Amino acid sequence: MTDTYIDVSDQDFAEKILQAEQMVLVNFSAENSGACQIQDPEFEAISKEFQGRVMFARINTDKNDKATSQWKIEGIPTIIFFKGGREINRIKGIIMRERLRRQIEGALLAN
């Protein structure tokens, strides 16, 4: 965990993500995934840019089967945007910082 995002698990997913008051981006990833190793620094960098405006979280799909199954994660990395306890956007695969920034800004304007 860094100062700009939290790690969540099956046990605290509902409390920390679905009950959050602000928009939350959850990065579903795994430590042994090459694609996730590319995505993680982008996710961390963008979390610093939007700190205080958007909450960022990461969940390890290898260790959290319940959330992975519940949210129908078919490949990693997958980033899901949550607002008010519901999914508002989903990005599958690697997304670089500039495109992720545009997606976040669009979601903030829409909600």
N, C-alpha and C positions, 0 to 999 in steps of 0.2 A: 504494500500500500504506500502511496505517496500522500503528500499534503493536499493534493487536488482531486483525488478520487478514492473511493472506498472499495474494499473487497467485500462481497456479499456471498452468502451460502443459501442452501435450500431452507435452512432454519430461520434466517432473518430476511429473506427476499421480500415477503409481503410487507413486513413492517418498514423496511428501509426504502423499498422501491415503490410498491403499489400505494402506500400511504403517504408518500412524500408530497409536500405542498407545491414544490416546483417541478419543472420538467427534469427528467432523469434520463441519461444515456447509459445503457448497460452494454458493456463489451463482453459478449460470450466468447471465451477463448480457452486455450489450453497451453500449458507451458512447453509441451513437446512439439507444437505445431510451427513449422517454418513460416507459414503465412501469418500466424499470430505474432511471431517474433518481429515481422515487418510492421504489422499493424500497431503493436503496443506503443512504440515511441511516438507515433502519430497521434494516438489516442491521448497519451500523457501530455503531449505538447498542446493539443487543442483544449484539454481540460484546464490548463493554466490560463489560456486566453479567456475562457468563459467562466472562470471561478467567480462564485457569488451570484451568477445569473442562471446557471444550469448545474445540476448535480451529476457527477460522473461516478460510475461503479463498474467493477469488473467481477465476473463470476467464472470460476474454473469449471469447464464442462466435464472434465475428467472426474471431478470430485462431487459434483452436484447434479445427479441424474434427474431429480424431481423437477427442478426449474428448467433444465435442458429439454425435458420431455414436455412439460406443460406449455412452454413457449415454442414448441415444434422447431427446435434448432436442427437444421438438416446439414449444416456445414459451418465451419469456423474459419475465420472470425465472422461473427454476426453482431451487429450493433442494433439494439432496439431502443427507440425513443418512447418513453412513457410519460403520460401527463394525466393526472387525476385517476391513476390506477388502471389506465388502459393504454394499449399500444397505439401510437399515432404514426409511426414510421419504422421501417426496417431496412437495413443495409446489409446485404450478404457479400462476403468477400472483402478483400483489402480495399480500403478507401483512403486516399491520400488527404493530407491536411486541408488543402484549399477547398476541395469538393465537400469534405466533412463540414468545414466552416460554413459553406453556403447552405448545406442541409440544415444545420443548427439555426442559422439566422432565419431561414424560411419558416422553420417550425416555431420559432419564437414570435415571429410576426403573425402567424396563423392562429396562435393560441393566446 
